[in-house]
Amino acid sequence: MGKAIRNLNWNSVWKYLGTIRFRTTPDGRGVAAINVDLDQIEEIAQSITIGNAGYAYILDADRNYIYHPVKEVGSQAADNEEINHLYSEDHGTFEYKFEDGSYKEMAFATNQLTGWKLAGTFYTSEFSDTASPILQTLIIVLIVFIILGSVLSYIVLRSIIRPLNRLIDVTRKVGAGDLTDDFSL
């Protein structure tokens, strides 16, 4: 049995769909046929950018690709960790090992009306790749400030210790009975 669609703004849906036909059956029931423009869906999905190498894709309730940048539309999704996790929940995020051995992050949601899975995936290495220049800059700035702080500390301490050492020398001489040395601050 199909789902009843109530309170749906058909004007907003119309721009994403090709054709909508309504008929009444002889027993008085209503039937709606919707022709979905997959090119429009593909165009929307392709416009989504996720990181540098990430992408969005769409699967139907039967695990067939509606849109994927590499997989053929209508082909069955593989029975793997990624796809099985997608279908174990309605929405969420998870990390998985991709076919090439690298790790990817997945965020997904299920359209309750169609059962379609809308997923976005990207390589987790993009986090470190993006953060690496920031970390390098931070380390360089810290090293420069540590060096500057050390030089400044040395200069300040030297300006304090030199007169104290001179005072100690003069007091030793005075203690030894030599009152010929001059001392001024």
C-alpha positions as a Markdown table, in Angstrom:
| # | Residue | x | y | z |
|---|---|---|---|---|
| 1 | Met | 0.0 | 0.0 | 0.0 |
| 2 | Gly | 1.4 | 3.4 | -1.0 |
| 3 | Lys | 1.8 | 6.4 | 1.3 |
| 4 | Ala | -0.8 | 9.1 | 1.3 |
| 5 | Ile | 0.6 | 12.5 | 0.5 |
| 6 | Arg | -1.2 | 15.3 | 2.4 |
| 7 | Asn | -0.4 | 19.0 | 2.7 |
| 8 | Leu | 2.3 | 18.8 | 0.0 |
| 9 | Asn | 3.1 | 22.1 | -1.8 |
| 10 | Trp | 3.1 | 20.7 | -5.4 |
| 11 | Asn | 4.4 | 24.1 | -6.8 |
| 12 | Ser | 7.7 | 23.7 | -4.9 |
| 13 | Val | 7.9 | 20.0 | -5.9 |
| 14 | Trp | 7.0 | 20.6 | -9.6 |
| 15 | Lys | 10.4 | 22.2 | -10.4 |
| 16 | Tyr | 12.2 | 19.0 | -9.5 |
| 17 | Leu | 9.8 | 16.6 | -11.1 |
| 18 | Gly | 9.0 | 16.0 | -14.8 |
| 19 | Thr | 5.4 | 15.1 | -14.9 |
| 20 | Ile | 2.6 | 14.6 | -12.4 |
| 21 | Arg | -0.6 | 12.9 | -13.4 |
| 22 | Phe | -3.7 | 12.4 | -11.3 |
| 23 | Arg | -6.5 | 9.9 | -12.1 |
| 24 | Thr | -9.6 | 8.7 | -10.3 |
| 25 | Thr | -10.2 | 4.9 | -10.5 |
| 26 | Pro | -13.7 | 3.6 | -11.1 |
| 27 | Asp | -14.1 | 2.7 | -7.4 |
| 28 | Gly | -13.5 | 6.4 | -6.5 |
| 29 | Arg | -9.9 | 6.1 | -5.3 |
| 30 | Gly | -7.2 | 8.6 | -6.5 |
| 31 | Val | -4.0 | 7.6 | -8.2 |
| 32 | Ala | -1.0 | 9.9 | -8.8 |
| 33 | Ala | 1.9 | 9.1 | -11.2 |
| 34 | Ile | 5.0 | 11.1 | -10.9 |
| 35 | Asn | 7.8 | 11.2 | -13.5 |
| 36 | Val | 11.0 | 12.1 | -11.7 |
| 37 | Asp | 13.6 | 14.1 | -13.7 |
| 38 | Leu | 16.8 | 12.3 | -12.7 |
| 39 | Asp | 18.9 | 14.8 | -14.7 |
| 40 | Gln | 17.6 | 17.5 | -12.3 |
| 41 | Ile | 18.4 | 15.4 | -9.3 |
| 42 | Glu | 21.9 | 14.6 | -10.7 |
| 43 | Glu | 22.5 | 18.3 | -11.3 |
| 44 | Ile | 21.6 | 19.2 | -7.7 |
| 45 | Ala | 23.7 | 16.3 | -6.3 |
| 46 | Gln | 26.7 | 17.3 | -8.5 |
| 47 | Ser | 26.5 | 20.9 | -7.2 |
| 48 | Ile | 27.2 | 19.7 | -3.6 |
| 49 | Thr | 30.8 | 20.0 | -2.6 |
| 50 | Ile | 32.2 | 18.1 | 0.3 |
| 51 | Gly | 35.8 | 18.9 | 1.0 |
| 52 | Asn | 38.2 | 18.4 | -1.9 |
| 53 | Ala | 37.4 | 14.9 | -3.0 |
| 54 | Gly | 34.1 | 14.2 | -1.3 |
| 55 | Tyr | 30.8 | 13.8 | -3.0 |
| 56 | Ala | 27.1 | 13.2 | -2.5 |
| 57 | Tyr | 25.1 | 10.2 | -3.7 |
| 58 | Ile | 21.5 | 8.9 | -3.5 |
| 59 | Leu | 20.2 | 5.4 | -3.2 |
| 60 | Asp | 16.6 | 4.2 | -3.3 |
| 61 | Ala | 15.0 | 2.0 | -0.6 |
| 62 | Asp | 16.1 | -1.2 | -2.5 |
| 63 | Arg | 19.8 | -0.2 | -2.5 |
| 64 | Asn | 19.8 | 0.9 | -6.2 |
| 65 | Tyr | 21.8 | 4.0 | -7.2 |
| 66 | Ile | 19.6 | 7.0 | -8.1 |
| 67 | Tyr | 22.7 | 9.2 | -8.4 |
| 68 | His | 26.4 | 8.5 | -7.9 |
| 69 | Pro | 29.4 | 10.3 | -9.5 |
| 70 | Val | 31.0 | 6.9 | -10.5 |
| 71 | Lys | 28.4 | 4.1 | -10.2 |
| 72 | Glu | 25.8 | 3.5 | -12.9 |
| 73 | Val | 22.3 | 4.8 | -12.2 |
| 74 | Gly | 20.0 | 1.9 | -11.4 |
| 75 | Ser | 22.8 | -0.5 | -10.5 |
| 76 | Gln | 22.6 | -2.3 | -7.2 |
| 77 | Ala | 24.9 | -1.0 | -4.4 |
| 78 | Ala | 27.5 | -3.4 | -3.1 |
| 79 | Asp | 26.9 | -5.4 | 0.1 |
| 80 | Asn | 29.7 | -3.8 | 2.2 |
| 81 | Glu | 30.2 | -2.0 | 5.5 |
| 82 | Glu | 29.4 | 1.4 | 4.1 |
| 83 | Ile | 26.1 | 0.5 | 2.5 |
| 84 | Asn | 25.0 | -1.8 | 5.3 |
| 85 | His | 25.5 | 0.9 | 7.8 |
| 86 | Leu | 23.5 | 3.4 | 5.7 |
| 87 | Tyr | 20.6 | 1.0 | 5.8 |
| 88 | Ser | 20.8 | 0.2 | 9.5 |
| 89 | Glu | 19.6 | 3.6 | 10.6 |
| 90 | Asp | 17.5 | 6.5 | 9.3 |
| 91 | His | 20.3 | 9.1 | 9.7 |
| 92 | Gly | 23.7 | 9.6 | 11.2 |
| 93 | Thr | 27.4 | 9.8 | 10.6 |
| 94 | Phe | 30.1 | 7.1 | 10.7 |
| 95 | Glu | 33.7 | 6.3 | 9.6 |
| 96 | Tyr | 34.4 | 3.4 | 7.3 |
| 97 | Lys | 37.3 | 1.9 | 5.3 |
| 98 | Phe | 36.9 | 2.6 | 1.6 |
| 99 | Glu | 37.8 | 0.3 | -1.2 |
| 100 | Asp | 41.3 | 1.8 | -1.7 |
| 101 | Gly | 42.1 | 1.2 | 2.0 |
| 102 | Ser | 41.8 | 4.8 | 3.1 |
| 103 | Tyr | 39.3 | 6.0 | 5.7 |
| 104 | Lys | 36.2 | 8.0 | 4.9 |
| 105 | Glu | 33.5 | 9.8 | 6.9 |
| 106 | Met | 29.9 | 9.4 | 5.9 |
| 107 | Ala | 26.9 | 11.6 | 6.8 |
| 108 | Phe | 23.5 | 10.4 | 5.7 |
| 109 | Ala | 19.7 | 10.9 | 6.1 |
| 110 | Thr | 16.7 | 9.0 | 4.8 |
| 111 | Asn | 13.8 | 10.7 | 3.0 |
| 112 | Gln | 10.8 | 9.4 | 4.9 |
| 113 | Leu | 8.4 | 9.8 | 2.0 |
| 114 | Thr | 10.5 | 7.9 | -0.7 |
| 115 | Gly | 12.9 | 5.9 | 1.5 |
| 116 | Trp | 15.8 | 7.3 | -0.5 |
| 117 | Lys | 19.2 | 7.5 | 1.3 |
| 118 | Leu | 20.9 | 10.9 | 0.8 |
| 119 | Ala | 24.6 | 10.4 | 1.6 |
| 120 | Gly | 27.7 | 12.6 | 1.6 |
| 121 | Thr | 31.2 | 11.2 | 2.0 |
| 122 | Phe | 34.8 | 12.5 | 2.2 |
| 123 | Tyr | 38.3 | 11.3 | 3.1 |
| 124 | Thr | 39.1 | 11.7 | 6.8 |
| 125 | Ser | 42.6 | 12.6 | 5.7 |
| 126 | Glu | 41.1 | 15.9 | 4.5 |
| 127 | Phe | 40.9 | 17.0 | 8.2 |
| 128 | Ser | 44.6 | 16.6 | 8.7 |
| 129 | Asp | 45.4 | 17.9 | 5.3 |
| 130 | Thr | 43.4 | 21.1 | 6.0 |
| 131 | Ala | 44.8 | 21.5 | 9.5 |
| 132 | Ser | 48.4 | 20.7 | 8.7 |
| 133 | Pro | 49.3 | 24.2 | 7.3 |
| 134 | Ile | 47.6 | 25.8 | 10.3 |
| 135 | Leu | 49.6 | 23.6 | 12.7 |
| 136 | Gln | 52.8 | 24.3 | 10.9 |
| 137 | Thr | 52.2 | 28.0 | 11.1 |
| 138 | Leu | 51.3 | 27.7 | 14.7 |
| 139 | Ile | 54.6 | 25.8 | 15.5 |
| 140 | Ile | 56.7 | 28.4 | 13.6 |
| 141 | Val | 55.0 | 31.3 | 15.4 |
| 142 | Leu | 55.5 | 29.5 | 18.8 |
| 143 | Ile | 59.2 | 28.9 | 18.0 |
| 144 | Val | 59.7 | 32.5 | 17.0 |
| 145 | Phe | 58.0 | 33.8 | 20.2 |
| 146 | Ile | 60.0 | 31.4 | 22.4 |
| 147 | Ile | 63.2 | 32.6 | 20.8 |
| 148 | Leu | 62.2 | 36.3 | 21.1 |
| 149 | Gly | 61.0 | 35.7 | 24.7 |
| 150 | Ser | 64.3 | 34.0 | 25.6 |
| 151 | Val | 66.4 | 36.9 | 24.0 |
| 152 | Leu | 64.2 | 39.5 | 25.8 |
| 153 | Ser | 64.5 | 37.6 | 29.1 |
| 154 | Tyr | 68.3 | 37.4 | 28.7 |
| 155 | Ile | 68.5 | 41.1 | 28.1 |
| 156 | Val | 66.3 | 42.0 | 31.0 |
| 157 | Leu | 68.0 | 39.6 | 33.4 |
| 158 | Arg | 71.4 | 40.8 | 32.3 |
| 159 | Ser | 70.5 | 44.4 | 32.9 |
| 160 | Ile | 69.5 | 43.4 | 36.5 |
| 161 | Ile | 72.3 | 40.9 | 37.2 |
| 162 | Arg | 75.3 | 43.1 | 36.0 |
| 163 | Pro | 74.7 | 45.9 | 38.5 |
| 164 | Leu | 74.1 | 43.3 | 41.2 |
| 165 | Asn | 77.4 | 41.5 | 40.4 |
| 166 | Arg | 79.1 | 44.9 | 40.4 |
| 167 | Leu | 77.5 | 45.7 | 43.8 |
| 168 | Ile | 78.7 | 42.4 | 45.2 |
| 169 | Asp | 82.3 | 43.1 | 44.0 |
| 170 | Val | 82.3 | 46.6 | 45.5 |
| 171 | Thr | 80.9 | 45.3 | 48.9 |
| 172 | Arg | 83.6 | 42.6 | 48.9 |
| 173 | Lys | 86.3 | 45.2 | 48.4 |
| 174 | Val | 84.8 | 47.4 | 51.0 |
| 175 | Gly | 84.6 | 44.4 | 53.4 |
| 176 | Ala | 88.3 | 43.8 | 52.7 |
| 177 | Gly | 89.1 | 47.4 | 53.6 |
| 178 | Asp | 89.5 | 48.9 | 50.1 |
| 179 | Leu | 87.5 | 52.1 | 50.0 |
| 180 | Thr | 89.0 | 53.4 | 46.7 |
| 181 | Asp | 86.4 | 51.9 | 44.3 |
| 182 | Asp | 83.5 | 54.1 | 43.0 |
| 183 | Phe | 80.0 | 52.6 | 42.6 |
| 184 | Ser | 76.9 | 54.3 | 41.2 |
| 185 | Leu | 73.5 | 52.9 | 40.2 |
